[in-house]
Amino acid sequence: MLAPQAATLQSRRAMYSNNRLQIGLFGANCSSGRAVTLVPERWSGNWPDNKRLAQMADDAGIDFMLPIGRWKGYGGDTDYQGTTLETITWATGLLSCTRRITVFGTVHALIFNPVVAAKEMVTADHIGEGRFGLNIVVGWNEGEFDMFGVDPGQHGDRYDYAQEWIDVIKMIWSDKENFAFKGKYLDMKGVRGKPKPYGNTRPLIMNAGASPTGQAFAIRNCDAFFLQASRTSLAETQAKVRVAQDAARAQGREIGCYSVGVVTCRPTKKEAEEYFHHCIVEHADWSAVDGILALKNISPQTVPMDEYLMKRSQYAQGMGGLPIVGDPDHVANQLADLSQAGLTGIGVSLVNYADELPYFCDEVIGRLERMGIREKPKLSATA
């Protein structure tokens, strides 16, 4: 189960391929995935289905799997995302039964002690032989923090804590031994951690901070940054990518830019649009959507009605991800455009990942391979 190249930071960032657009699966560790829908074929999120999906994705050359760090569901008729698999242990299990796919853990810095987290992630990284990645989050759902008895504080304070947390993690992963760290939040002595990450190169680190504070944190600390692709203008997406990459280069760093998409692909445009409408309009779990919006203080009383209705529709579609709906030509062209706009990769979600992935890989990724945007997967010599 060796990664096909040495685990250098450069090869980790490339996810051991030469694909111009990396494609991953986002949210499969959660019940319903990212589709807030009542349809019976919605994603289970259970372990057997996740294992089957990961092995299928691995064989097909999908680049990564990215989980959602969720501790409490959103209610509604389906208790949307109410059943979830913890992400570091989920990643460890998937890395043990795959050969080349990168698997991330999504880790709340305010909840995980950094010494424990560093050890857990190194264990996953050794099991995956250099294929573990860290998605660091500070969280926004106060109901989840209440479960842990944690006061998340103000927004900026959360990122100040996360800065100390990631500094300690990186020090543990480095060649430092028996070091002390004293900050505003963390006061630690005699810290050490062995083994070091696989190949003595730290895992890939990503973040999806949307606020100016969050974006600054990602650009300062991470290899990959998730941004919201524009729903209306490719030029706008391109501008967002340019701003992030220019900011990183101003600090002497390079950063990859990613986005998230919600894909509905069928043989014809009509079939795709009909299924999308069936799942996301006629059979949306609207009570769950309204609960999510309430957590974000979005209601007809707090925002203009047109904005409320737009947000309500977007969250039903997949928690705000970019909807990509159509036949294989349309979906492939949309992804090619995002690559042209400068995105390094995209994490996609499907109503039922395992049922829909084979068609997506054969028809959409096949087209991207013929465009020269992706390479056909190659098995490693040790597979």
Legacy VTK file of the C-alpha trace (Angstrom):
# vtk DataFile Version 3.0
C-alpha trace
ASCII
DATASET POLYDATA
POINTS 383 float
0.000 0.000 0.000
2.887 2.348 -0.696
2.209 5.797 -2.063
3.540 5.789 -5.628
6.243 8.406 -4.940
8.387 9.466 -2.016
6.408 11.422 0.581
7.992 14.825 -0.019
5.917 17.923 0.684
5.756 18.581 -3.057
4.474 15.090 -3.813
1.989 15.304 -0.957
0.661 18.580 -2.363
0.329 16.962 -5.802
-1.365 13.975 -4.157
1.105 11.738 -5.983
-0.226 12.560 -9.444
0.206 15.013 -12.307
-3.476 15.919 -12.512
-4.020 19.586 -13.339
-7.342 19.446 -11.504
-7.473 17.266 -8.409
-10.886 15.753 -7.724
-12.025 14.494 -4.333
-15.140 13.335 -2.535
-16.410 15.642 0.210
-18.638 14.731 3.143
-19.025 10.963 2.806
-18.455 10.382 6.542
-21.857 11.952 7.319
-25.361 10.591 6.934
-26.965 12.221 3.863
-23.526 13.518 2.832
-24.149 17.112 1.813
-27.569 16.688 0.175
-30.280 17.927 2.540
-32.855 15.581 1.059
-35.526 13.085 2.035
-35.038 10.727 -0.924
-34.557 7.125 0.262
-31.380 6.605 -1.772
-29.579 9.399 0.113
-26.124 8.482 1.432
-25.999 6.318 4.564
-22.605 7.470 5.852
-22.041 4.084 7.504
-18.652 2.353 7.639
-19.285 -0.456 5.102
-20.450 2.087 2.514
-17.498 4.396 3.247
-15.010 1.555 2.900
-16.586 0.405 -0.363
-16.611 3.975 -1.676
-12.965 4.603 -0.741
-11.781 1.463 -2.498
-13.874 2.310 -5.550
-12.480 5.859 -5.590
-8.943 4.563 -5.085
-9.221 2.229 -8.071
-10.700 5.017 -10.203
-7.883 7.470 -9.450
-9.897 9.937 -7.340
-7.309 12.111 -5.606
-8.696 12.612 -2.103
-11.478 12.085 0.389
-12.327 14.999 2.677
-14.639 14.499 5.671
-16.807 16.942 7.572
-16.031 17.447 11.255
-19.541 17.094 12.640
-20.518 16.163 16.202
-24.256 16.885 16.248
-26.891 16.619 13.543
-29.100 19.428 12.307
-32.440 17.798 13.040
-35.254 17.908 10.518
-37.060 14.828 9.300
-33.752 13.068 8.529
-31.662 14.438 11.420
-29.398 15.700 8.665
-25.746 14.716 9.292
-26.837 13.304 12.634
-24.870 10.062 12.220
-21.192 10.717 11.496
-17.864 8.940 11.687
-15.066 10.746 13.577
-12.621 11.895 10.978
-9.110 10.882 12.131
-10.165 7.313 12.935
-12.233 7.277 9.708
-9.167 8.355 7.727
-6.974 5.766 9.459
-9.363 2.971 8.555
-9.647 4.085 4.922
-5.883 4.525 4.535
-5.371 0.944 5.700
-7.491 -0.471 2.869
-6.452 1.787 -0.040
-3.262 2.252 -2.062
-2.902 5.789 -3.373
-5.781 8.093 -2.420
-5.087 10.939 0.052
-7.486 10.924 3.010
-7.948 13.947 5.259
-8.973 14.280 8.861
-11.038 17.377 9.650
-9.928 18.454 13.111
-11.427 21.089 15.414
-8.417 22.792 16.981
-10.424 23.945 20.003
-11.486 20.398 20.891
-8.381 18.241 20.266
-5.322 18.535 22.488
-2.442 19.196 20.066
-0.155 16.498 21.520
-2.889 13.879 21.175
-3.902 15.115 17.735
-0.305 15.133 16.462
0.156 11.521 17.567
-3.162 10.378 16.088
-2.400 12.015 12.748
1.127 10.624 12.554
-0.289 7.162 13.203
-2.715 7.627 10.310
0.105 8.965 8.138
2.276 5.910 8.750
-0.610 3.553 8.048
-1.235 5.397 4.779
2.488 5.728 4.034
2.348 9.471 3.426
-1.282 9.854 2.324
-2.859 11.547 5.363
-3.853 15.214 5.226
-5.048 17.638 7.910
-8.041 19.912 7.370
-7.886 22.281 10.338
-11.128 23.979 11.392
-12.057 26.318 14.219
-15.795 25.628 14.001
-18.892 27.787 13.989
-21.626 25.642 15.540
-21.886 26.734 19.169
-24.228 23.849 19.987
-21.379 21.471 19.238
-18.944 23.350 21.460
-21.508 23.172 24.246
-21.282 19.372 24.081
-17.613 19.597 25.040
-17.956 22.352 27.596
-15.757 24.554 25.400
-16.221 28.314 25.100
-15.248 29.174 21.525
-14.836 32.854 22.378
-14.825 35.539 19.733
-14.039 34.748 16.106
-10.554 36.245 16.161
-9.778 34.506 19.440
-10.552 31.126 17.864
-7.964 31.739 15.169
-5.442 33.012 17.709
-5.830 29.710 19.555
-5.628 27.780 16.265
-2.346 29.544 15.475
-0.785 28.301 18.705
-2.288 24.844 18.088
-0.840 24.456 14.593
2.509 25.887 15.735
2.735 23.156 18.387
1.627 20.462 15.919
4.329 21.474 13.431
6.957 21.546 16.175
5.990 18.037 17.306
6.250 16.858 13.705
9.675 18.493 13.314
12.991 17.257 14.695
12.507 19.213 17.944
12.680 17.199 21.169
11.647 18.032 24.734
10.638 21.565 23.804
8.558 24.055 25.744
5.815 26.232 24.324
4.234 29.148 26.138
1.587 31.228 24.460
-1.582 33.020 25.394
-3.563 29.772 25.456
-1.081 26.889 25.588
1.610 26.390 28.228
3.440 23.116 27.585
6.726 21.669 28.800
8.922 18.748 27.787
6.962 18.114 24.600
8.086 15.363 22.264
6.477 13.136 19.685
7.728 9.982 17.946
7.499 8.680 15.329
7.712 11.664 13.036
5.448 11.833 9.973
6.060 9.301 7.224
9.160 10.184 5.213
10.012 12.906 7.764
7.768 15.314 5.839
4.682 16.762 7.477
1.201 16.046 6.088
-0.591 18.355 3.715
-2.552 21.026 5.640
-5.697 22.769 4.425
-8.260 25.231 5.779
-11.481 26.810 4.535
-11.651 30.077 6.451
-14.171 32.399 4.794
-13.612 35.554 6.843
-10.592 37.840 6.333
-9.160 36.430 9.597
-9.704 32.863 8.408
-8.213 33.527 4.991
-5.142 35.139 6.554
-4.732 32.095 8.795
-4.909 29.719 5.821
-2.456 31.720 3.735
-0.008 31.913 6.634
-0.119 28.265 7.676
-1.586 25.967 5.040
-0.757 24.316 1.734
-4.343 24.329 0.500
-7.179 26.815 0.859
-10.862 26.202 0.149
-12.730 29.157 -1.337
-16.282 29.597 -2.598
-16.372 29.451 -6.389
-18.646 32.032 -7.950
-22.059 30.857 -9.127
-22.235 33.578 -11.767
-18.783 34.456 -13.082
-15.680 32.444 -13.891
-13.709 35.692 -13.808
-14.823 36.216 -10.216
-13.538 32.772 -9.264
-10.277 33.512 -11.059
-9.931 36.774 -9.149
-10.457 35.008 -5.804
-7.754 32.484 -6.680
-5.357 35.228 -7.734
-5.877 37.192 -4.512
-5.161 34.137 -2.337
-2.124 33.044 -4.321
-0.670 36.546 -4.504
-1.084 36.913 -0.738
0.735 33.623 -0.179
3.563 34.555 -2.540
3.970 37.866 -0.725
4.886 35.716 2.292
7.236 33.533 0.245
4.758 30.654 0.087
2.704 28.809 -2.528
-0.876 27.757 -1.807
-3.270 25.563 -3.738
-6.859 26.791 -4.106
-9.799 24.402 -3.938
-13.562 24.663 -3.980
-16.564 22.422 -3.317
-19.214 21.328 -5.789
-22.492 19.415 -5.751
-22.701 17.246 -8.858
-25.802 15.806 -10.495
-24.797 14.114 -13.727
-27.120 12.084 -15.957
-26.999 11.058 -19.643
-29.085 14.078 -20.657
-29.502 17.607 -19.351
-33.239 16.975 -18.872
-32.643 13.877 -16.728
-30.085 15.682 -14.575
-32.304 18.709 -13.994
-35.331 16.533 -13.223
-33.416 14.479 -10.654
-31.933 17.607 -9.089
-35.418 19.115 -8.769
-36.777 15.839 -7.373
-34.114 15.650 -4.644
-33.440 19.262 -3.783
-36.777 20.992 -4.300
-39.630 18.504 -4.137
-38.009 16.299 -1.492
-35.625 18.627 0.344
-35.550 18.266 4.121
-36.721 21.838 4.538
-37.034 21.611 8.314
-33.321 20.716 8.502
-32.458 23.557 6.108
-34.370 26.023 8.270
-32.551 24.742 11.364
-29.178 25.304 9.702
-30.152 28.822 8.645
-31.352 29.604 12.155
-27.927 28.658 13.529
-26.453 31.222 11.154
-29.099 33.813 12.106
-30.558 33.810 8.591
-34.317 34.279 8.590
-36.956 36.542 6.999
-36.600 38.722 10.080
-32.815 39.188 9.779
-32.188 39.421 6.026
-34.186 40.611 2.998
-36.671 38.003 1.745
-34.943 37.503 -1.618
-31.633 36.823 0.153
-33.342 34.433 2.571
-34.951 32.446 -0.241
-31.663 32.318 -2.142
-29.771 31.065 0.929
-32.516 28.532 1.660
-32.203 27.117 -1.843
-28.390 27.076 -1.716
-28.250 25.211 1.583
-30.730 22.610 0.362
-28.532 22.059 -2.694
-25.534 21.058 -0.620
-24.685 23.437 2.202
-23.747 26.203 -0.218
-21.520 24.258 -2.602
-21.414 25.104 -6.309
-24.209 23.148 -8.081
-23.020 21.437 -11.270
-26.034 19.875 -12.962
-26.155 18.421 -16.454
-24.979 15.794 -18.885
-21.347 14.562 -18.903
-20.229 17.151 -21.455
-21.637 19.992 -19.375
-20.217 18.718 -16.082
-16.780 18.073 -17.611
-16.729 21.517 -19.212
-17.707 23.163 -15.919
-14.837 21.398 -14.154
-12.447 22.287 -16.979
-13.473 25.944 -16.630
-12.728 25.843 -12.889
-9.297 24.428 -13.671
-8.765 27.194 -16.218
-9.725 29.717 -13.528
-6.769 28.495 -11.495
-8.304 26.038 -9.041
-5.982 23.253 -7.937
-8.853 20.944 -7.097
-12.481 20.457 -6.132
-14.235 18.329 -3.571
-17.525 17.061 -4.958
-20.541 15.516 -3.303
-23.219 13.265 -4.775
-26.633 12.272 -3.471
-25.413 8.673 -3.254
-21.646 8.611 -3.686
-21.198 4.905 -4.384
-24.128 4.591 -6.794
-23.177 7.664 -8.825
-19.369 7.539 -8.769
-18.850 4.899 -11.507
-20.826 6.935 -14.054
-19.085 10.151 -12.982
-15.653 8.550 -13.375
-16.405 6.863 -16.706
-18.145 9.775 -18.360
-16.880 12.971 -16.692
-13.356 12.088 -15.619
-12.924 10.210 -18.886
-13.622 13.446 -20.732
-11.202 15.370 -18.514
-8.525 12.810 -19.331
-9.116 13.346 -23.038
-8.852 17.111 -22.468
-5.437 16.598 -20.847
-6.639 17.915 -17.483
-6.291 14.550 -15.755
-4.218 11.421 -16.270
-5.475 7.861 -16.329
-4.739 6.224 -12.947
-1.704 3.992 -12.736
-1.239 1.312 -10.136
1.957 1.506 -8.128
4.478 -1.293 -8.478
3.633 -2.429 -4.963
-0.150 -2.536 -5.459
LINES 1 384
383 0 1 2 3 4 5 6 7 8 9 10 11 12 13 14 15 16 17 18 19 20 21 22 23 24 25 26 27 28 29 30 31 32 33 34 35 36 37 38 39 40 41 42 43 44 45 46 47 48 49 50 51 52 53 54 55 56 57 58 59 60 61 62 63 64 65 66 67 68 69 70 71 72 73 74 75 76 77 78 79 80 81 82 83 84 85 86 87 88 89 90 91 92 93 94 95 96 97 98 99 100 101 102 103 104 105 106 107 108 109 110 111 112 113 114 115 116 117 118 119 120 121 122 123 124 125 126 127 128 129 130 131 132 133 134 135 136 137 138 139 140 141 142 143 144 145 146 147 148 149 150 151 152 153 154 155 156 157 158 159 160 161 162 163 164 165 166 167 168 169 170 171 172 173 174 175 176 177 178 179 180 181 182 183 184 185 186 187 188 189 190 191 192 193 194 195 196 197 198 199 200 201 202 203 204 205 206 207 208 209 210 211 212 213 214 215 216 217 218 219 220 221 222 223 224 225 226 227 228 229 230 231 232 233 234 235 236 237 238 239 240 241 242 243 244 245 246 247 248 249 250 251 252 253 254 255 256 257 258 259 260 261 262 263 264 265 266 267 268 269 270 271 272 273 274 275 276 277 278 279 280 281 282 283 284 285 286 287 288 289 290 291 292 293 294 295 296 297 298 299 300 301 302 303 304 305 306 307 308 309 310 311 312 313 314 315 316 317 318 319 320 321 322 323 324 325 326 327 328 329 330 331 332 333 334 335 336 337 338 339 340 341 342 343 344 345 346 347 348 349 350 351 352 353 354 355 356 357 358 359 360 361 362 363 364 365 366 367 368 369 370 371 372 373 374 375 376 377 378 379 380 381 382
